[in-house]
Amino acid sequence: MRRLVPIAITAAALLVAPTAEATFRGANGRLAAHVDTDRGPRVASLRLDGRGWRRIGKLDASVPYAEEQSGRAKWSPSGRRVVYVNLVRGVEVRSASGRLLRRIRTTEGRDPAWAPSGREIVTASYDEEDGALVRMRLDATVVRRLPLPQLAGAMYPEWSPDGRWIVFQEARPRATLIWRMRPDGTGMERLGEGRNPTWSPDGRRIAVSTFRYGFGIARPYRLLTVPAGGGRATVHRHSGTLFQWPDWQPR
């Protein structure tokens, strides 16, 4: 199978900032990350060695839990734009240099991620009744709601590189499940357990992190890859005990 260096690339962000939320820009090796500073939380871009830090956007922390639910930036397929949620202000789309390109004011905008075309995003809804994923254009026009009433809620959706599937994490107490479905809401299938799913560049595998619980504390301790169509997972053990938010490096 392929080497695992591409999967674990976001672990480098753990050496840069207290938060470990980052995505990789393959064009020039820069990360987009949610970082904490003495002036408050920011979305920034930076190199793998932690240098060349550039602010992309400021995150509002004026209401309880806003900081924890904001950020998680994602590069567009072209690497020229970043999308992330700013809980108080809505979904923000900015250029790599930080210029605000669009603010999408919507109640559906949690954990936004790009479609391969770059013209659409998928988000997790805050509506707890149907736990929907929502496809929308950048002008906030809803393309399609994908209700998931049978699940305990959805989070962290990711579009497959070929645009044929959306993978996401189901939110469940003390356990998480990974599902996939087609962009029209059909073909939903459980793939296994894990958190924060991310597609391999060729769309054949999905990397997830898993947690071990002890004394009431979730302890991330390993990385798994599962076939995109379901099947037996491969466990990749790491010497550290902290591994979250994997994002597979583009080719």
C-alpha positions as CSV (number, residue, x, y, z in Angstrom):
1,M,0.0,0.0,0.0
2,R,1.0,3.6,-0.2
3,R,3.4,5.2,2.3
4,L,1.7,7.0,5.1
5,V,3.6,10.2,5.2
6,P,0.9,12.0,3.2
7,I,-1.8,11.0,5.8
8,A,0.1,12.2,8.8
9,I,1.2,15.6,7.5
10,T,-1.2,17.6,9.8
11,A,0.5,16.1,12.8
12,A,3.2,18.7,12.2
13,A,0.8,21.3,13.2
14,L,0.9,20.0,16.7
15,L,4.4,21.4,17.0
16,V,3.2,24.8,15.9
17,A,0.2,25.7,17.9
18,P,-1.9,24.3,20.8
19,T,-4.7,23.4,18.5
20,A,-4.2,20.6,16.0
21,E,-6.6,21.7,13.3
22,A,-5.0,22.1,9.9
23,T,-5.2,21.3,6.3
24,F,-2.4,21.0,3.7
25,R,-1.9,23.1,0.6
26,G,0.0,20.9,-1.8
27,A,1.1,23.8,-4.1
28,N,3.6,25.3,-1.8
29,G,3.6,23.2,1.3
30,R,1.6,25.7,3.5
31,L,-0.8,24.6,6.2
32,A,-4.1,26.3,6.9
33,A,-4.6,26.1,10.7
34,H,-6.8,27.2,13.6
35,V,-4.2,28.7,16.0
36,D,-4.5,30.4,19.4
37,T,-2.6,33.7,19.9
38,D,-2.3,36.3,22.6
39,R,-4.8,38.3,20.6
40,G,-7.3,35.6,20.3
41,P,-8.0,32.7,17.9
42,R,-7.1,33.0,14.3
43,V,-7.1,31.1,11.0
44,A,-3.6,31.4,9.6
45,S,-1.3,29.8,7.0
46,L,2.2,28.7,7.8
47,R,4.9,26.4,6.7
48,L,5.5,23.0,8.1
49,D,8.4,24.3,10.2
50,G,6.1,26.8,11.8
51,R,7.7,29.8,10.1
52,G,6.2,32.2,7.6
53,W,3.1,32.7,9.7
54,R,0.4,34.7,8.0
55,R,-3.0,35.6,9.4
56,I,-5.9,34.7,7.1
57,G,-8.8,35.6,9.4
58,K,-9.8,36.5,13.0
59,L,-12.2,34.2,14.8
60,D,-14.9,35.7,17.0
61,A,-14.8,34.5,20.6
62,S,-17.4,36.8,22.0
63,V,-20.0,34.1,22.8
64,P,-19.5,30.9,24.7
65,Y,-17.9,28.0,22.8
66,A,-17.5,30.1,19.6
67,E,-13.8,29.5,19.5
68,E,-14.2,25.7,19.8
69,Q,-16.7,25.5,17.0
70,S,-15.0,27.9,14.6
71,G,-12.0,27.5,12.3
72,R,-11.1,24.1,10.8
73,A,-10.2,25.8,7.5
74,K,-10.1,23.9,4.2
75,W,-8.2,24.9,1.1
76,S,-10.1,25.0,-2.1
77,P,-9.1,22.5,-4.8
78,S,-7.1,25.3,-6.5
79,G,-5.3,26.2,-3.3
80,R,-6.2,29.8,-3.8
81,R,-9.1,30.1,-1.3
82,V,-9.9,29.0,2.2
83,V,-13.3,28.3,3.7
84,Y,-14.0,28.0,7.4
85,V,-16.8,28.7,9.8
86,N,-16.7,31.8,12.1
87,L,-19.5,30.9,14.5
88,V,-20.7,34.5,15.0
89,R,-20.3,35.8,11.5
90,G,-21.1,32.8,9.3
91,V,-19.0,30.8,6.8
92,E,-16.2,32.9,5.4
93,V,-14.3,32.4,2.2
94,R,-11.0,34.2,2.0
95,S,-8.0,34.3,-0.3
96,A,-4.7,32.8,0.7
97,S,-3.5,36.2,1.7
98,G,-6.5,36.8,3.9
99,R,-8.7,39.0,1.8
100,L,-12.4,38.4,2.5
101,L,-14.0,37.2,-0.7
102,R,-17.4,36.2,0.6
103,R,-19.3,35.8,3.8
104,I,-22.1,33.2,3.7
105,R,-24.7,33.9,6.3
106,T,-26.5,30.7,6.9
107,T,-27.7,28.6,9.9
108,E,-26.5,25.5,8.0
109,G,-22.8,26.2,8.0
110,R,-20.9,23.9,10.3
111,D,-17.6,22.2,9.2
112,P,-17.7,23.4,5.5
113,A,-15.7,21.5,2.9
114,W,-15.3,22.1,-0.8
115,A,-16.7,20.2,-3.7
116,P,-14.1,19.2,-6.3
117,S,-15.4,21.8,-8.7
118,G,-14.7,24.6,-6.2
119,R,-18.2,26.1,-6.9
120,E,-20.0,24.4,-4.1
121,I,-19.5,23.4,-0.4
122,V,-21.0,20.8,1.8
123,T,-21.7,21.7,5.5
124,A,-23.2,20.0,8.5
125,S,-26.5,21.5,9.7
126,Y,-27.1,22.8,13.2
127,D,-30.6,21.5,13.0
128,E,-30.7,18.6,15.4
129,E,-34.1,17.2,14.1
130,D,-32.8,15.8,10.9
131,G,-29.0,16.1,11.3
132,A,-28.7,17.0,7.7
133,L,-25.8,17.7,5.5
134,V,-26.3,20.7,3.2
135,R,-24.9,21.3,-0.2
136,M,-24.8,25.0,-1.1
137,R,-23.3,27.4,-3.5
138,L,-21.1,30.3,-2.4
139,D,-24.1,32.7,-2.6
140,A,-25.8,30.6,0.1
141,T,-28.2,29.1,-2.3
142,V,-29.1,25.6,-1.1
143,V,-28.5,23.0,-3.8
144,R,-29.8,20.1,-1.8
145,R,-30.4,19.1,1.9
146,L,-29.4,15.6,2.8
147,P,-31.5,14.7,5.9
148,L,-30.1,12.0,8.2
149,P,-32.9,11.5,10.7
150,Q,-31.8,7.9,11.5
151,L,-28.4,9.1,12.8
152,A,-27.3,11.0,15.9
153,G,-26.1,14.0,13.8
154,A,-23.4,14.5,11.2
155,M,-20.1,16.4,11.3
156,Y,-16.9,16.9,9.3
157,P,-18.1,16.0,5.8
158,E,-15.5,15.5,3.1
159,W,-16.2,15.3,-0.7
160,S,-14.4,12.6,-2.6
161,P,-11.8,13.7,-5.2
162,D,-14.0,12.4,-8.0
163,G,-17.2,14.1,-6.6
164,R,-19.1,10.8,-6.4
165,W,-19.2,10.4,-2.6
166,I,-19.4,12.4,0.6
167,V,-17.9,10.9,3.7
168,F,-18.8,12.1,7.2
169,Q,-18.6,11.4,10.8
170,E,-21.6,10.6,12.9
171,A,-21.7,12.3,16.3
172,R,-22.3,9.8,19.0
173,P,-21.5,9.8,22.7
174,R,-18.3,7.9,23.4
175,A,-18.2,6.4,20.0
176,T,-18.1,7.7,16.4
177,L,-19.0,6.1,13.1
178,I,-17.9,6.9,9.6
179,W,-20.5,6.9,6.8
180,R,-20.5,7.6,3.1
181,M,-23.3,8.5,0.7
182,R,-23.8,9.9,-2.8
183,P,-24.2,13.7,-3.2
184,D,-27.9,13.1,-3.9
185,G,-28.4,11.4,-0.6
186,T,-28.6,7.8,-1.9
187,G,-26.4,4.9,-1.3
188,M,-25.6,5.6,2.4
189,E,-23.3,3.0,3.8
190,R,-21.5,2.6,7.1
191,L,-17.7,2.2,6.7
192,G,-16.5,1.7,10.3
193,E,-15.5,3.6,13.4
194,G,-13.4,6.7,13.5
195,R,-13.2,10.5,13.5
196,N,-12.3,13.3,11.1
197,P,-12.4,11.3,7.8
198,T,-10.2,12.5,5.0
199,W,-9.9,11.1,1.4
200,S,-6.7,9.9,-0.2
201,P,-5.9,11.8,-3.4
202,D,-6.8,8.9,-5.6
203,G,-10.1,8.4,-3.7
204,R,-9.5,4.8,-2.9
205,R,-8.9,5.0,0.9
206,I,-10.1,7.2,3.8
207,A,-7.9,8.0,6.8
208,V,-9.5,8.4,10.2
209,S,-8.3,8.9,13.8
210,T,-9.6,6.7,16.6
211,F,-9.9,7.3,20.3
212,R,-9.3,5.1,23.4
213,Y,-11.2,6.0,26.5
214,G,-9.8,5.8,30.0
215,F,-10.9,7.4,33.2
216,G,-13.5,9.4,31.3
217,I,-10.9,10.9,29.0
218,A,-10.7,10.4,25.3
219,R,-7.1,9.6,24.3
220,P,-6.3,9.7,20.5
221,Y,-3.7,6.9,19.9
222,R,-3.8,5.6,16.4
223,L,-4.6,6.2,12.8
224,L,-6.6,3.9,10.5
225,T,-7.2,3.7,6.8
226,V,-10.2,2.1,5.4
227,P,-11.2,1.2,1.8
228,A,-13.5,3.9,0.4
229,G,-16.0,1.2,-0.5
230,G,-15.9,-0.4,3.0
231,G,-13.9,-3.3,4.2
232,R,-11.2,-4.2,6.7
233,A,-9.3,-1.3,8.2
234,T,-5.5,-1.0,8.4
235,V,-4.2,0.2,11.7
236,H,-1.1,2.5,11.7
237,R,0.4,2.9,15.1
238,H,2.4,6.0,16.1
239,S,4.7,6.5,19.0
240,G,2.9,9.6,20.2
241,T,-0.4,9.7,22.1
242,L,-1.9,12.8,20.4
243,F,-3.0,12.4,16.8
244,Q,-6.0,14.3,15.5
245,W,-7.4,16.1,12.4
246,P,-5.5,14.1,9.7
247,D,-5.6,15.6,6.2
248,W,-4.2,13.7,3.2
249,Q,-1.6,15.6,1.2
250,P,-2.6,16.2,-2.4
251,R,-0.3,14.7,-5.1
